[in-house]
Amino acid sequence: MEAPKSLDENIIYQIGETSKLVHKRVTAIFLERGFDVTVEQFSVLALLWYKEGVKQQDIADGLKRNKTTITRIVENMINRNLIVKVPDQLDKRNKLIYLTQKGKALQKEMVEASGLVYYQTLNNITPKDIEKCLVILKQMIKNLQ
């Protein structure tokens, strides 16, 4: 494999730039629409919209983030009344995380807003190219695990 001749030809650099731009755009659209939620908090909400009543470690695993980072995000979300911790009935040592009504109410509008960024990002890219890109990105992830 030949080394890239510039940052423009460096796929790792381009992945990072894409990630930063998507994060920036999602943050901007959330602010435009009055959502007091960070992109990181949105990812926790999105996970909980699919499945509630999970342990904090399950959130960390699901989002591939370290437990310390998730702890900080979860505490901020509890303070904003987006989620609550409830003792696990089967094992009182564990706390399960659930959405509040406020957290549930954000789903439709926030998914719609983030969806706009998703479609903007993939505009003019064929489904076949997206599929090929996903295969390549998944292989890159596998190479690094």
matplotlib code that plots the C-alpha trace (Angstrom):
import matplotlib.pyplot as plt

x = [0.0, 1.3, 1.3, -1.0, 0.7, -1.4, -4.1, -6.6, -5.6, -5.4, -8.6, -8.1, -7.8, -10.9, -12.9, -11.9, -12.9, -16.2, -16.9, -16.1, -18.3, -21.3, -20.9, -20.7, -23.8, -25.9, -24.9, -25.9, -29.3, -30.1, -29.3, -31.4, -34.4, -34.0, -32.8, -30.7, -29.1, -25.5, -24.7, -23.4, -26.6, -28.5, -26.7, -27.7, -31.3, -31.3, -30.1, -32.8, -35.5, -34.8, -34.5, -35.0, -34.2, -30.5, -27.4, -25.0, -22.4, -24.8, -25.0, -21.2, -20.9, -23.6, -22.1, -18.5, -17.5, -15.7, -17.7, -16.2, -17.5, -20.9, -21.1, -20.6, -23.1, -25.7, -25.3, -25.8, -28.9, -30.4, -29.8, -31.7, -34.6, -34.0, -33.4, -33.7, -32.0, -34.2, -33.0, -33.0, -35.7, -33.6, -30.3, -30.5, -26.8, -27.6, -29.5, -31.4, -31.7, -35.1, -36.3, -38.4, -41.4, -39.2, -36.7, -39.4, -41.0, -37.8, -37.6, -39.6, -38.2, -34.6, -34.6, -36.1, -33.4, -30.5, -32.1, -31.7, -28.0, -27.8, -29.4, -27.4, -24.2, -25.2, -26.6, -25.4, -24.0, -25.5, -26.9, -24.3, -21.5, -22.9, -23.0, -19.5, -18.3, -20.0, -18.2, -14.8, -15.4, -16.5, -13.3, -11.2, -12.9, -12.3, -8.6, -8.3, -10.0]
y = [0.0, 3.4, 6.2, 9.2, 12.1, 14.7, 15.0, 15.3, 11.7, 10.4, 8.4, 8.5, 12.3, 12.5, 10.3, 12.6, 15.7, 14.2, 13.2, 16.8, 18.4, 16.1, 16.8, 20.5, 20.5, 18.4, 20.7, 23.7, 22.3, 21.3, 24.9, 26.3, 24.3, 25.1, 21.7, 22.0, 18.6, 17.9, 15.4, 13.0, 13.3, 12.7, 9.4, 8.3, 9.3, 7.5, 4.3, 4.6, 5.3, 1.8, 0.1, 1.6, 0.1, -0.5, -0.3, 2.5, 0.0, -1.2, 2.4, 2.6, -0.7, 0.2, 3.6, 2.3, 4.9, 4.6, 4.4, 7.6, 9.6, 8.0, 8.7, 12.4, 12.5, 10.5, 12.8, 15.9, 14.3, 13.5, 17.1, 18.2, 15.8, 13.8, 10.4, 8.8, 6.0, 3.4, 0.5, -2.8, -5.1, -8.2, -6.8, -3.8, -3.0, -2.0, 1.1, 1.0, 4.1, 5.2, 8.2, 10.8, 12.2, 15.1, 12.7, 10.8, 13.9, 14.9, 11.8, 12.8, 16.3, 15.4, 12.4, 14.6, 17.3, 14.8, 13.0, 16.3, 16.2, 12.5, 13.1, 16.3, 14.3, 11.5, 13.7, 12.8, 9.5, 6.4, 3.6, 1.3, 3.6, 4.0, 0.2, -0.2, 2.6, 0.8, -2.4, -0.6, 1.3, -1.9, -3.6, -0.7, -0.9, -4.6, -4.1, -1.8, -4.0]
z = [0.0, -0.9, 1.6, 0.9, -0.8, 1.1, 3.7, 0.9, -0.1, 3.5, 4.2, 8.0, 7.9, 5.7, 8.1, 11.0, 9.1, 8.1, 11.7, 13.0, 10.3, 11.0, 14.8, 14.1, 11.8, 14.2, 17.1, 14.9, 13.9, 17.5, 18.6, 15.7, 16.8, 20.5, 21.7, 24.9, 24.2, 23.0, 20.3, 23.0, 25.0, 21.8, 21.2, 24.7, 24.1, 20.7, 22.4, 25.1, 22.5, 21.2, 24.6, 28.0, 31.4, 30.7, 32.9, 32.4, 31.3, 28.6, 27.3, 27.3, 25.5, 23.0, 22.2, 22.4, 24.9, 28.2, 31.4, 32.8, 29.8, 30.0, 33.7, 33.1, 30.2, 32.3, 35.3, 33.1, 31.5, 35.0, 36.0, 32.8, 33.6, 30.4, 32.1, 35.6, 37.4, 39.0, 41.2, 39.4, 41.0, 40.4, 41.7, 43.9, 43.4, 39.8, 38.6, 35.4, 33.2, 31.8, 29.8, 31.5, 29.7, 28.6, 27.1, 25.3, 24.0, 22.1, 20.0, 16.9, 16.5, 17.2, 14.9, 12.2, 12.7, 12.8, 9.8, 7.8, 8.5, 7.6, 4.2, 3.6, 4.3, 1.9, -0.8, -4.4, -3.2, -4.7, -2.4, -4.0, -3.0, 0.5, 0.8, -0.4, 2.0, 4.9, 4.0, 3.9, 7.2, 9.0, 7.8, 9.0, 12.4, 12.5, 11.6, 14.6, 17.2]

ax = plt.figure().add_subplot(projection="3d")
ax.plot(x, y, z, "-o")
ax.set_aspect("equal")
plt.show()
